[in-house]
């Protein structure tokens, strides 16, 4: 399902650095959950639904991530890449930052980040690396073709002076119906992201689709179709918290899915299978038959059994899944 392309200026051949020559122990995660990083259930559910919808509607285009840390969200994004599409990751990977304030942020928050760690994690789940721009995100407009992307994840600097142009770069690279995801739009330690996010809404035409506790999902196209489909789908699931709000004249869907059934996650080549046990994480991120049957069982229980019994059955099914 993955594709490769000839790297442009600024990109590095994936195989040049995959093996490395240092002596430090590289990560070999046995499961998606073992990859270090901040990627929570609600956003896993939303990434899966939004990317699967693009596939279902044959909305083709490239994928872009600005800021990768150790690759957790990148590993998931790669699973949705269609033939002929390119996935580009742009990150400093611990290299010298372009400004003193950015350098302080790198030292304080990402002191353990290295490119080799990202690559080792990524290659634990996929056969080939994405196209890598080992550079500040300011190179993105020159390195990623305008209007080529359908999904852009922005999770690089938390400083306003960097997030603002990152959002502008996302707008330039996105197709008219493309989606942008902005991380840490409301955290207490990232006021610059919050300011840049809502400034883009109020001044630059960014239109909210939904928000989780960690991420803002938006588009410069018409948000109504994806909003309505998302709300209907998550409400039917019955395991998500949903609320509509109006923010400065924009309709916004609040989503909480911390305890929701998550899609089947990419499977590590280092996974240790247990005889007779159903894997909780499988190849790709499209959802497995076991997960579908579990969700169907709970949905059927809610429809035909008294509430107290259906709730108990749902807990039993969830417990069996988690063992």
C-alpha positions in Angstrom: 0.0 0.0 0.0 2.9 2.4 0.4 4.6 4.3 -2.4 8.0 5.8 -3.0 9.1 8.9 -4.9 12.4 10.5 -5.9 13.4 12.8 -3.1 13.5 16.5 -3.9 16.1 18.9 -2.7 16.3 18.8 1.1 15.0 15.2 1.4 17.3 12.3 2.5 17.3 8.8 1.1 15.4 6.7 3.6 18.1 3.9 3.4 21.0 6.2 4.1 20.4 6.4 7.8 18.1 3.5 8.7 20.9 1.3 10.0 23.1 3.9 11.6 26.6 3.3 13.0 26.2 4.2 16.7 26.3 1.8 19.6 23.2 2.9 21.5 20.3 0.5 21.7 17.6 1.5 19.2 13.9 1.0 20.1 12.2 -2.2 18.9 8.6 -1.7 20.0 6.6 -4.9 20.2 3.3 -3.0 19.8 2.0 0.3 18.7 1.4 1.1 22.4 5.1 0.7 23.1 6.1 3.6 20.8 6.9 6.6 22.9 4.7 9.7 22.3 1.4 11.3 22.9 -1.3 9.9 20.7 -4.5 9.1 22.6 -7.6 7.0 22.0 -9.8 9.8 20.8 -7.4 11.0 18.2 -6.7 7.4 17.0 -10.5 7.0 16.5 -10.7 10.3 14.7 -7.6 9.8 12.5 -9.0 6.4 11.5 -12.5 7.6 10.7 -11.4 10.7 8.7 -8.7 8.9 6.7 -11.0 5.9 6.0 -13.6 8.4 4.8 -11.2 9.9 2.4 -10.4 6.5 1.1 -14.1 5.5 0.8 -14.8 8.7 -1.2 -11.6 8.3 -3.3 -10.3 11.6 -2.1 -6.7 11.1 -3.2 -3.6 13.1 -2.3 -0.4 13.0 -0.3 0.0 13.0 3.5 2.2 15.4 5.4 3.4 15.5 9.0 5.3 18.5 10.4 6.9 17.4 13.7 7.2 13.6 14.2 8.9 13.1 17.6 9.5 9.3 17.7 7.0 8.4 15.0 3.8 7.3 16.7 1.3 9.2 14.6 3.5 8.8 11.5 3.3 5.0 11.9 -0.5 5.2 11.8 -0.6 7.6 8.9 1.5 5.4 6.7 -1.1 2.7 7.0 -3.6 4.9 5.0 -1.2 5.7 2.1 -2.6 4.6 -1.2 -0.6 3.6 -4.3 0.9 6.6 -6.0 0.7 8.8 -2.9 3.6 10.2 -0.9 3.9 10.6 2.8 6.3 13.3 3.8 7.6 13.9 7.4 9.5 17.1 8.3 11.4 17.3 11.6 14.6 18.7 13.1 15.2 15.3 14.8 17.2 17.1 17.5 19.4 19.1 15.1 20.2 22.7 15.8 17.0 24.8 15.8 16.7 27.9 13.6 16.2 30.3 16.6 17.3 30.7 20.2 13.8 30.3 21.5 13.2 27.2 19.4 16.5 25.8 20.6 15.5 26.2 24.2 12.2 24.4 23.4 14.1 21.5 21.8 16.4 21.1 24.7 13.5 21.3 27.2 11.0 19.1 25.6 12.7 16.8 23.0 16.2 16.2 24.4 16.0 12.5 23.7 14.7 12.8 20.1 16.9 11.4 17.4 16.3 10.5 13.8 17.6 7.0 14.3 15.0 6.4 17.0 12.2 7.6 14.7 13.5 5.4 11.9 13.8 2.3 14.1 10.3 2.7 15.4 8.9 3.3 12.0 10.6 0.3 10.4 9.3 -1.9 13.2 5.9 -1.5 11.5 6.5 -0.7 7.9 9.0 -1.9 5.2 10.0 1.5 4.0 10.5 4.9 5.5 8.4 7.9 4.4 10.0 10.8 2.5 12.0 12.6 5.2 12.8 16.3 5.3 15.4 16.6 8.0 15.0 20.3 8.3 12.9 23.1 10.0 9.3 23.2 8.9 10.0 26.5 7.1 11.2 24.4 4.1 7.8 22.7 3.6 6.4 25.3 1.1 9.4 24.8 -1.2 9.6 21.0 -0.8 5.9 19.9 -0.8 3.9 20.7 -3.9 1.0 23.2 -3.4 -2.4 21.6 -3.4 -1.0 18.1 -3.3 -2.1 16.9 0.2 -5.3 15.6 1.5 -4.3 15.3 5.2 -1.7 17.4 7.1 -0.8 16.9 10.8 1.0 19.8 12.4 2.8 18.9 15.6 6.2 20.7 15.4 7.1 23.8 17.4 4.8 25.2 20.1 5.9 28.7 19.6 3.5 31.2 18.0 6.1 32.6 15.6 6.6 29.1 14.2 3.1 27.6 14.4 1.6 30.6 12.5 3.7 29.9 9.3 3.2 26.1 9.8 -0.5 26.6 9.6 0.0 28.8 6.5 2.2 26.0 5.0 -0.6 23.5 5.7 -3.1 25.6 3.8 -0.8 26.0 0.8 -0.1 22.2 0.6 -3.7 21.1 1.1 -6.3 20.3 -1.5 -9.5 22.3 -1.3 -11.3 19.5 0.6 -8.2 18.5 2.6 -8.0 18.3 6.4 -5.5 19.9 8.8 -4.9 18.6 12.4 -3.2 20.9 14.9 -1.8 19.4 18.0 -1.7 21.0 21.5 -4.2 23.7 20.5 -5.4 24.1 24.2 -2.6 22.8 26.5 -1.6 25.2 29.3 2.1 25.1 28.2 1.3 25.9 24.5 -0.5 29.2 24.4 1.2 30.1 21.2 -0.5 27.1 19.4 -3.9 28.3 20.8 -3.3 31.8 19.6 -2.2 30.7 16.1 -5.1 28.2 15.8 -7.9 30.6 16.6 -6.3 33.4 14.7 -6.4 31.2 11.6 -10.1 30.6 12.3 -10.9 34.2 12.8 -8.7 35.8 10.1 -7.6 33.2 7.6 -10.7 31.1 6.7 -9.8 28.0 8.6 -13.1 26.3 9.5 -13.4 23.9 12.5 -14.6 20.3 12.0 -14.1 18.9 15.5 -11.8 19.0 18.5 -10.5 16.4 20.9 -8.8 17.2 24.2 -5.5 17.4 22.4 -6.1 18.2 18.7 -8.0 20.7 16.5 -9.3 19.3 13.2 -10.2 21.8 10.5 -10.5 22.5 6.7 -10.4 25.5 4.4 -13.2 23.8 2.5 -16.8 23.1 3.5 -16.8 21.4 6.9 -20.5 20.5 7.0 -20.5 17.2 5.1 -17.6 15.7 7.1 -19.0 17.1 10.3 -22.5 15.6 9.8 -21.1 12.2 8.8 -18.7 12.1 11.7 -21.4 13.0 14.2 -23.8 10.4 12.8 -21.1 7.7 12.8 -19.8 8.3 16.3 -23.3 8.6 17.7 -24.2 5.3 16.2 -21.2 3.7 17.8 -22.5 4.6 21.3 -19.1 4.7 23.0 -18.1 8.4 22.3 -19.0 11.6 24.1 -20.3 14.2 21.6 -21.4 17.9 21.9 -22.1 20.6 19.4 -21.0 24.1 20.2 -21.0 27.4 18.3 -17.7 29.3 18.5 -17.5 32.8 16.9 -20.2 31.7 14.4 -18.5 28.4 13.6 -20.2 25.1 14.3 -17.8 22.8 16.2 -18.1 19.2 17.3 -16.5 18.2 20.6 -15.4 14.6 20.7 -14.3 12.4 23.6 -13.5 8.7 22.9 -11.1 7.8 25.7 -12.9 4.5 26.4 -14.1 3.9 22.9 -13.4 0.8 20.8 -10.3 1.7 18.8 -9.5 0.5 15.3 -7.0 -2.3 14.8 -3.5 -0.8 15.0 -0.4 -1.4 12.9 1.4 -4.6 13.9 5.0 -4.6 14.9 7.4 -7.1 13.3 8.8 -7.6 16.8 5.4 -8.6 18.2 5.4 -11.8 20.3 2.2 -13.7 19.5 0.5 -15.7 22.3 -0.8 -19.1 21.3 -4.6 -19.1 21.3 -4.9 -15.4 22.0 -6.5 -12.9 19.6 -4.0 -10.1 18.7 -5.3 -6.7 19.9 -3.2 -5.1 17.1 -3.1 -6.3 13.5 -1.8 -5.4 10.1 -2.9 -2.0 8.9 -5.3 0.4 10.7 -8.6 -0.5 9.0 -10.1 -2.5 11.9 -10.3 -6.3 12.2 -13.1 -8.8 12.1 -12.8 -9.4 15.8 -13.1 -5.7 16.6 -16.1 -5.4 14.3 -17.9 -8.3 15.9 -17.2 -7.0 19.4 -18.7 -3.6 18.4 -21.6 -5.3 16.7 -22.3 -7.4 19.9 -22.4 -4.3 22.1 -24.6 -2.4 19.6 -27.0 -5.3 19.4 -27.1 -5.6 23.2 -28.0 -2.0 23.5 -30.9 -2.4 21.1 -32.6 -5.5 22.4 -31.7 -5.9 26.1 -32.7 -3.9 29.2 -30.1 -1.1 29.9 -28.7 -2.6 33.1 -28.0 -6.0 31.3 -26.6 -4.4 28.1 -24.2 -2.2 30.2 -23.0 -5.3 32.0 -22.5 -7.2 28.8 -20.6 -4.4 27.3 -18.2 -4.4 30.2 -17.7 -8.1 29.9 -16.9 -7.8 26.2 -14.5 -4.9 26.8 -12.8 -6.9 29.5 -12.4 -9.9 27.3 -10.9 -7.7 24.5 -8.4 -6.1 26.9 -7.0 -9.4 28.3 
